[in-house]
């Protein structure tokens, strides 16, 4: 017997050919495939359960009537199918007779228990939750006249000999081939078995033998492949009892996980939005594993998330990517000694500058010492994305407190032969054990480094610079205690634009404009375009022998010109403003225009390394300023940011070729060029 589940890969492709031939879009293939994948999985589990009961009764020398035997099966609470058990007819048997197929097949579907029918979507109305919606898919397939052929193909797959981990390998072939072109699965990344194996070994390295239940939670469990994959591997290594908890918002994937959960002891799967749900509100867990969706928008339920009263969210990242929401949820659900292993893309490491929510969330995690390590995985590890992914190792009971390890496992792979979609690499067992040992040793080596957690902090120091002219002067120097000087004036000249008079009162005579509206739509936009540095802007003040004010761009200084005498005032700005004023006793409704001379200030942010000692940190900032800032400045706010930069930590400069080699290559090219010239007679 062939015990390799990939023997059925060709059948999966054959079912796809039937769908394609019937004119069904490839992006809809998962909707048709997953219900039947679940159907054969349920049948295999029921038949295995039946065989196990038969073996138990035989071992105990107990004989039961057929009806008593079926009642025993039903009492197990793992689901049943009365048609399957009474008539002893599997899907393969039903598909042997195309004449009676439809009658037998729909009787077979109707024979399931209520919960299984609910999950499969049997006999559902249009407004009910369909989950896998097998009845809807059957209706389409029947209309396309391929129902019998389609079911017959699936019936040839026998899943009885395979465990959940092996079964999800087959599921992977469905998802990796078509899920990435389905809009419904945007941001979802099916976790490959080798990554699950690595996660399992990491968890196992931190688990002790005990009689106490080990609780394992996956808040984005999908079809359960990671949750149950980790549980299976833990059970292989320990005698410790386990209990699994999972949640997912995707109808079809939830149904797959729920079906599998009924054939496991102490497994609990819920269908809900993890970030809003209170299904497991009263529980914390020993282990949390997760691969949350990448870059998925959560704007649609932003209000509900921010109204959350559980206290699980320290801050809220951009609504365009909810990964850091899931990370906070996971930390909240960890027991006081709990560990978590979470798969993320790179955005959780560095998105958001100091003071922004993403940076604040990372700093909060580091401040509380929740992060033990971050592991960079190879590129081309996942089925539908070539990017680097990262494992965040969370630990509420760290042995090395206030330390964080970075492991660059990007080269710890072997080729994936043959490749699977975009998956061209895999982490073999040797590399898995090597990575886990490095994490356990918690010491720096050629591909890992241990840091004080504060290494990942930085100062974002805001300063206000005072710009200077060619003689290092600022208009600020002649202001004394004043911040600026304001003037009323007769006209502004800029190119062909002339605005006369301080009080503009003539524009509403023709009733084309309300004066206030005119200010907002005409005057303000006009003034906004006036650039005191780049344009030939001059301001005249006074009616007789006016003073002229402008900015000399070459000398970077303000100029006051009066009776052909020019005075340099230092670097500064000309600011022109307008405002609408209501009538007073002495003045009508009007638009007032003034100009203001101010120093030229410039706000800037400097990124400076951080020191956890407050005095040393202040000295570091001052030394930085002395070394790099050459203009007068004042300190503004200082914000502490957090960022993890693998490229910086593990940077390897490119090895330059020796000069002799380069010169030799140039000589060779020169000889080739001369040879070509001779051949061409040049």
CORSUL-V574017 format. One record per pair of residues at least 6 apart in sequence whose C-alpha atoms are under 6 Angstrom apart, sorted by the first residue. I is the first residue (numbers start at 1). GAP is how many residues later the second one is. Records with the same first field share a line. If there is no record, write none. Layout:
I = GAP + GAP
This chain:
27 = 154 + 155
32 = 105
35 = 97 + 99
44 = 115 + 116
74 = 6
78 = 184 + 185
79 = 34
80 = 32 + 33
81 = 30 + 31
82 = 29
83 = 25 + 28
91 = 64
92 = 63
94 = 7
95 = 57
119 = 12 + 136
120 = 12 + 13 + 14
121 = 9 + 10 + 11 + 12 + 13
122 = 13
131 = 120 + 121
132 = 120
141 = 6
165 = 64
168 = 57
176 = 207
187 = 106 + 107 + 109
188 = 105
194 = 233
196 = 30
198 = 234
200 = 30
202 = 234
209 = 31
210 = 30
211 = 29
213 = 28 + 29
214 = 28
215 = 27 + 28 + 29 + 70 + 71
216 = 28 + 71 + 72
217 = 27 + 28 + 29 + 71
218 = 9 + 28 + 70 + 71 + 72
219 = 27 + 28
220 = 27 + 28 + 72
221 = 25 + 26 + 27
222 = 26 + 31
223 = 30 + 31 + 33 + 34
224 = 33
243 = 23 + 24
244 = 23
245 = 22 + 23 + 24
246 = 23
247 = 22 + 23 + 24
248 = 6 + 23 + 24
249 = 22 + 23 + 24
258 = 11
261 = 6
284 = 49 + 50 + 51
285 = 49 + 50
286 = 49 + 52
287 = 51 + 52 + 53
288 = 52
289 = 51 + 52 + 53
290 = 52
291 = 51 + 52
295 = 26
296 = 25
297 = 22 + 23 + 24
298 = 21
299 = 20
312 = 17 + 20
313 = 15
315 = 42
316 = 41
317 = 40 + 41
336 = 60
337 = 59 + 60
338 = 58
339 = 55 + 56
340 = 53 + 54
341 = 51 + 52
342 = 49 + 50
343 = 47 + 48
344 = 45 + 46
345 = 44 + 45
349 = 294 + 295
350 = 293 + 294
352 = 6 + 7
353 = 6
354 = 286 + 287
359 = 282 + 283
363 = 279
369 = 33
370 = 24 + 25 + 26
371 = 23
372 = 21 + 22 + 23 + 32
373 = 20 + 31 + 32 + 33
374 = 17 + 18 + 19 + 32
375 = 15 + 16 + 31 + 32
376 = 14 + 32 + 33 + 34
377 = 12 + 13 + 32 + 33
378 = 10 + 32
379 = 7 + 8 + 9
380 = 6 + 42 + 43 + 44 + 45
381 = 42 + 44
382 = 41
383 = 38 + 39 + 40
384 = 38
402 = 51
403 = 48 + 49 + 50
404 = 46 + 47 + 49
405 = 44 + 45
406 = 42 + 43
407 = 41
408 = 39 + 40
412 = 19
413 = 13 + 14
414 = 11 + 12
415 = 10
416 = 8 + 9 + 10
444 = 6
456 = 186 + 187
457 = 153 + 184 + 185
458 = 150 + 151 + 152 + 182 + 183
459 = 148 + 149 + 151 + 180 + 181
460 = 146 + 147 + 178 + 179
461 = 144 + 145 + 177
462 = 142 + 143 + 174 + 175 + 176
463 = 140 + 141 + 171 + 172 + 173
464 = 138 + 139 + 169 + 170
465 = 136 + 137 + 167 + 168
466 = 135 + 166 + 167
467 = 133 + 134
468 = 6 + 103
469 = 87 + 88 + 101 + 102
470 = 85
473 = 97
474 = 96 + 97
475 = 94 + 95 + 96 + 97 + 124
476 = 123
484 = 113 + 114
485 = 111 + 112
486 = 109 + 110
487 = 107 + 108
488 = 106
489 = 13 + 52
490 = 10 + 11 + 12 + 51
491 = 8 + 9 + 10 + 49
492 = 6 + 7 + 47
493 = 45
494 = 42 + 43
502 = 90 + 91
503 = 88 + 89
504 = 86 + 87
505 = 85
508 = 7
516 = 64
532 = 42
533 = 20
538 = 11 + 12
539 = 9 + 10
540 = 6 + 7 + 8
541 = 6
547 = 14 + 15
548 = 12 + 13
549 = 10 + 11
550 = 8 + 9
551 = 6 + 7 + 8
556 = 15
557 = 13 + 14
558 = 10 + 11 + 12 + 13 + 14
559 = 8 + 9
560 = 6 + 7
572 = 26 + 27 + 28
573 = 24 + 25 + 26 + 27
574 = 22 + 23
575 = 20 + 21
576 = 18 + 19
577 = 16 + 17
578 = 14 + 15
579 = 12 + 13
580 = 10 + 11
581 = 8 + 9 + 10
582 = 7
583 = 6
610 = 7
611 = 6
